[in-house]
Amino acid sequence: MTTTDPENTTETEAAVSADRIPFTAFLSDHRYGELNTELTDALADLVAEVSSLDKGGELVLTIKVAPEGAGIVVKDVVSVKLPEPPPPVTFYYPTGDGGLSKRDPRQPQLPTLEN
Protein backbone atom coordinates (compact mmCIF):
# COMPACT_ATOMS: atom_id res chain seq x y z
CA MET A 1 0.00 0.00 0.00
CA THR A 2 1.39 3.41 -0.95
CA THR A 3 0.35 6.53 0.92
CA THR A 4 1.21 10.18 0.53
CA ASP A 5 0.83 10.92 4.25
CA PRO A 6 4.29 10.66 5.89
CA GLU A 7 2.75 9.85 9.31
CA ASN A 8 1.00 6.75 7.87
CA THR A 9 3.99 5.47 5.86
CA THR A 10 5.23 2.04 6.92
CA GLU A 11 8.94 1.25 7.32
CA THR A 12 8.81 -0.98 4.22
CA GLU A 13 7.20 1.77 2.14
CA ALA A 14 9.80 4.28 3.35
CA ALA A 15 12.64 1.92 2.39
CA VAL A 16 11.19 1.34 -1.07
CA SER A 17 10.67 5.08 -1.61
CA ALA A 18 14.25 5.80 -0.52
CA ASP A 19 15.55 3.34 -3.16
CA ARG A 20 13.58 4.95 -5.99
CA ILE A 21 15.30 7.46 -8.21
CA PRO A 22 13.29 10.29 -9.74
CA PHE A 23 12.14 9.63 -13.30
CA THR A 24 14.02 12.71 -14.53
CA ALA A 25 17.22 11.25 -13.05
CA PHE A 26 16.51 7.99 -14.89
CA LEU A 27 16.12 9.90 -18.18
CA SER A 28 19.41 11.69 -17.62
CA ASP A 29 21.24 8.46 -16.76
CA HIS A 30 19.65 5.96 -19.19
CA ARG A 31 21.93 5.14 -22.14
CA TYR A 32 24.54 7.49 -20.63
CA GLY A 33 22.30 10.49 -21.26
CA GLU A 34 21.67 9.72 -24.94
CA LEU A 35 17.92 9.26 -24.38
CA ASN A 36 17.67 12.65 -22.69
CA THR A 37 19.56 14.26 -25.58
CA GLU A 38 17.41 12.45 -28.15
CA LEU A 39 14.21 13.63 -26.45
CA THR A 40 15.49 17.19 -26.14
CA ASP A 41 16.37 17.32 -29.85
CA ALA A 42 13.10 15.65 -30.89
CA LEU A 43 11.06 18.11 -28.84
CA ALA A 44 12.92 21.09 -30.32
CA ASP A 45 12.33 19.78 -33.87
CA LEU A 46 8.67 19.14 -33.12
CA VAL A 47 8.11 22.61 -31.65
CA ALA A 48 9.82 24.21 -34.67
CA GLU A 49 7.62 22.30 -37.14
CA VAL A 50 4.42 22.95 -35.17
CA SER A 51 5.26 26.67 -35.03
CA SER A 52 6.15 26.77 -38.72
CA LEU A 53 3.12 24.87 -40.04
CA ASP A 54 0.58 25.89 -37.38
CA LYS A 55 -0.44 22.23 -37.02
CA GLY A 56 -0.08 19.80 -34.12
CA GLY A 57 2.41 16.97 -33.76
CA GLU A 58 3.31 14.30 -31.25
CA LEU A 59 6.32 13.07 -29.28
CA VAL A 60 5.94 9.67 -27.61
CA LEU A 61 8.38 7.92 -25.29
CA THR A 62 7.71 4.22 -24.75
CA ILE A 63 9.69 2.40 -22.10
CA LYS A 64 9.66 -1.39 -22.19
CA VAL A 65 10.87 -3.31 -19.16
CA ALA A 66 11.57 -7.06 -19.27
CA PRO A 67 13.29 -9.58 -17.03
CA GLU A 68 16.63 -10.96 -18.13
CA GLY A 69 18.42 -13.45 -15.91
CA ALA A 70 18.77 -11.95 -12.47
CA GLY A 71 18.24 -8.41 -13.76
CA ILE A 72 15.98 -6.17 -15.78
CA VAL A 73 16.39 -4.91 -19.34
CA VAL A 74 15.03 -1.46 -20.18
CA LYS A 75 14.39 -0.53 -23.80
CA ASP A 76 13.19 2.86 -24.94
CA VAL A 77 11.45 3.82 -28.16
CA VAL A 78 11.12 7.47 -29.14
CA SER A 79 8.66 8.28 -31.90
CA VAL A 80 7.92 11.68 -33.33
CA LYS A 81 4.97 12.51 -35.54
CA LEU A 82 5.74 15.83 -37.19
CA PRO A 83 2.93 17.84 -38.75
CA GLU A 84 2.85 17.51 -42.51
CA PRO A 85 2.96 20.55 -44.76
CA PRO A 86 0.04 21.00 -47.12
CA PRO A 87 0.58 19.40 -50.53
CA PRO A 88 1.66 21.75 -53.33
CA VAL A 89 -1.11 23.02 -55.60
CA THR A 90 -1.18 24.61 -59.04
CA PHE A 91 -3.95 26.93 -60.21
CA TYR A 92 -5.63 26.25 -63.59
CA TYR A 93 -8.53 27.65 -65.55
CA PRO A 94 -11.14 25.29 -66.98
CA THR A 95 -11.47 25.24 -70.77
CA GLY A 96 -14.74 24.89 -72.63
CA ASP A 97 -13.95 21.32 -73.65
CA GLY A 98 -13.25 20.08 -70.07
CA GLY A 99 -9.51 20.64 -70.16
CA LEU A 100 -7.24 22.78 -68.02
CA SER A 101 -5.21 25.84 -68.97
CA LYS A 102 -2.83 28.09 -67.06
CA ARG A 103 -3.94 30.98 -69.25
CA ASP A 104 -6.89 33.07 -68.05
CA PRO A 105 -9.45 33.02 -70.89
CA ARG A 106 -10.68 36.48 -69.83
CA GLN A 107 -7.21 37.98 -70.31
CA PRO A 108 -6.53 39.05 -73.89
CA GLN A 109 -3.36 37.57 -75.33
CA LEU A 110 -0.71 40.03 -76.47
CA PRO A 111 0.63 39.56 -79.94
CA THR A 112 4.07 37.99 -80.04
CA LEU A 113 6.97 39.58 -81.82
CA GLU A 114 8.56 37.27 -84.32
CA ASN A 115 11.86 38.08 -86.00
CYANA upper distance limits for C-alpha pairs under 8 A (distance plus 0.5 A):
  1 MET  CA     13 GLU  CA      8.22
  2 THR  CA      9 THR  CA      8.08
  2 THR  CA     13 GLU  CA      7.28
  3 THR  CA      8 ASN  CA      7.49
  3 THR  CA      9 THR  CA      6.73
  4 THR  CA      9 THR  CA      8.14
  5 ASP  CA      9 THR  CA      7.00
  9 THR  CA     13 GLU  CA      6.66
  9 THR  CA     14 ALA  CA      6.94
 10 THR  CA     14 ALA  CA      6.72
 11 GLU  CA     15 ALA  CA      6.70
 12 THR  CA     16 VAL  CA      6.75
 13 GLU  CA     17 SER  CA      6.58
 14 ALA  CA     18 ALA  CA      6.58
 15 ALA  CA     19 ASP  CA      6.93
 16 VAL  CA     20 ARG  CA      7.05
 21 ILE  CA     25 ALA  CA      6.94
 21 ILE  CA     26 PHE  CA      7.31
 22 PRO  CA     26 PHE  CA      7.00
 23 PHE  CA     27 LEU  CA      6.80
 24 THR  CA     28 SER  CA      6.80
 25 ALA  CA     29 ASP  CA      6.64
 26 PHE  CA     30 HIS  CA      6.20
 27 LEU  CA     33 GLY  CA      7.43
 27 LEU  CA     35 LEU  CA      6.99
 27 LEU  CA     36 ASN  CA      6.00
 28 SER  CA     32 TYR  CA      7.78
 28 SER  CA     33 GLY  CA      5.30
 28 SER  CA     34 GLU  CA      8.41
 28 SER  CA     35 LEU  CA      7.84
 28 SER  CA     36 ASN  CA      5.95
 29 ASP  CA     33 GLY  CA      5.55
 30 HIS  CA     34 GLU  CA      7.66
 30 HIS  CA     35 LEU  CA      6.89
 30 HIS  CA     36 ASN  CA      8.31
 31 ARG  CA     35 LEU  CA      6.67
 33 GLY  CA     37 THR  CA      6.86
 34 GLU  CA     38 GLU  CA      6.50
 35 LEU  CA     39 LEU  CA      6.59
 35 LEU  CA     76 ASP  CA      8.48
 36 ASN  CA     40 THR  CA      6.60
 37 THR  CA     41 ASP  CA      6.64
 38 GLU  CA     42 ALA  CA      6.52
 39 LEU  CA     43 LEU  CA      6.48
 39 LEU  CA     78 VAL  CA      7.89
 40 THR  CA     44 ALA  CA      6.78
 41 ASP  CA     45 ASP  CA      6.70
 42 ALA  CA     46 LEU  CA      6.56
 42 ALA  CA     59 LEU  CA      7.94
 42 ALA  CA     80 VAL  CA      7.47
 43 LEU  CA     47 VAL  CA      6.57
 43 LEU  CA     59 LEU  CA      7.43
 44 ALA  CA     48 ALA  CA      6.68
 45 ASP  CA     49 GLU  CA      6.76
 46 LEU  CA     50 VAL  CA      6.56
 46 LEU  CA     57 GLY  CA      7.16
 46 LEU  CA     58 GLU  CA      7.96
 46 LEU  CA     59 LEU  CA      8.06
 46 LEU  CA     80 VAL  CA      7.99
 46 LEU  CA     81 LYS  CA      8.47
 46 LEU  CA     82 LEU  CA      6.51
 47 VAL  CA     51 SER  CA      6.50
 48 ALA  CA     52 SER  CA      6.53
 49 GLU  CA     53 LEU  CA      6.44
 49 GLU  CA     54 ASP  CA      8.41
 49 GLU  CA     82 LEU  CA      7.24
 49 GLU  CA     83 PRO  CA      7.17
 50 VAL  CA     54 ASP  CA      5.83
 50 VAL  CA     55 LYS  CA      5.75
 50 VAL  CA     56 GLY  CA      6.09
 50 VAL  CA     57 GLY  CA      6.96
 50 VAL  CA     82 LEU  CA      8.01
 50 VAL  CA     83 PRO  CA      6.92
 51 SER  CA     55 LYS  CA      7.99
 53 LEU  CA     83 PRO  CA      7.65
 53 LEU  CA     84 GLU  CA      8.27
 53 LEU  CA     85 PRO  CA      6.90
 55 LYS  CA     83 PRO  CA      6.30
 55 LYS  CA     84 GLU  CA      8.46
 56 GLY  CA     82 LEU  CA      8.18
 56 GLY  CA     83 PRO  CA      6.36
 57 GLY  CA     80 VAL  CA      8.15
 57 GLY  CA     81 LYS  CA      5.94
 57 GLY  CA     82 LEU  CA      5.41
 57 GLY  CA     83 PRO  CA      5.59
 58 GLU  CA     80 VAL  CA      6.20
 58 GLU  CA     81 LYS  CA      5.44
 58 GLU  CA     82 LEU  CA      7.10
 59 LEU  CA     78 VAL  CA      7.87
 59 LEU  CA     79 SER  CA      6.44
 59 LEU  CA     80 VAL  CA      5.07
 59 LEU  CA     81 LYS  CA      6.93
 60 VAL  CA     78 VAL  CA      6.33
 60 VAL  CA     79 SER  CA      5.77
 60 VAL  CA     80 VAL  CA      6.88
 61 LEU  CA     76 ASP  CA      7.49
 61 LEU  CA     77 VAL  CA      6.37
 61 LEU  CA     78 VAL  CA      5.25
 61 LEU  CA     79 SER  CA      7.13
 62 THR  CA     76 ASP  CA      6.15
 62 THR  CA     77 VAL  CA      5.58
 62 THR  CA     78 VAL  CA      6.95
 63 ILE  CA     74 VAL  CA      7.36
 63 ILE  CA     75 LYS  CA      6.29
 63 ILE  CA     76 ASP  CA      5.03
 63 ILE  CA     77 VAL  CA      6.97
 64 LYS  CA     74 VAL  CA      6.23
 64 LYS  CA     75 LYS  CA      5.57
 64 LYS  CA     76 ASP  CA      6.67
 65 VAL  CA     72 ILE  CA      7.27
 65 VAL  CA     73 VAL  CA      6.25
 65 VAL  CA     74 VAL  CA      5.17
 65 VAL  CA     75 LYS  CA      6.96
 66 ALA  CA     72 ILE  CA      6.19
 66 ALA  CA     73 VAL  CA      5.77
 66 ALA  CA     74 VAL  CA      7.14
 67 PRO  CA     71 GLY  CA      6.55
 67 PRO  CA     72 ILE  CA      5.02
 67 PRO  CA     73 VAL  CA      6.56
 68 GLU  CA     72 ILE  CA      5.88
 68 GLU  CA     73 VAL  CA      6.68
 91 PHE  CA    102 LYS  CA      7.54
 92 TYR  CA    100 LEU  CA      6.35
 92 TYR  CA    101 SER  CA      5.92
 92 TYR  CA    102 LYS  CA      5.32
 92 TYR  CA    103 ARG  CA      8.07
 93 TYR  CA    100 LEU  CA      6.11
 93 TYR  CA    101 SER  CA      5.61
 93 TYR  CA    102 LYS  CA      6.42
 93 TYR  CA    103 ARG  CA      7.27
 93 TYR  CA    104 ASP  CA      6.69
 93 TYR  CA    105 PRO  CA      8.13
 94 PRO  CA     98 GLY  CA      6.91
 94 PRO  CA     99 GLY  CA      6.36
 94 PRO  CA    100 LEU  CA      5.24
 94 PRO  CA    101 SER  CA      6.78
 95 THR  CA     99 GLY  CA      5.54
 95 THR  CA    100 LEU  CA      6.11
 95 THR  CA    101 SER  CA      7.04
103 ARG  CA    107 GLN  CA      8.29
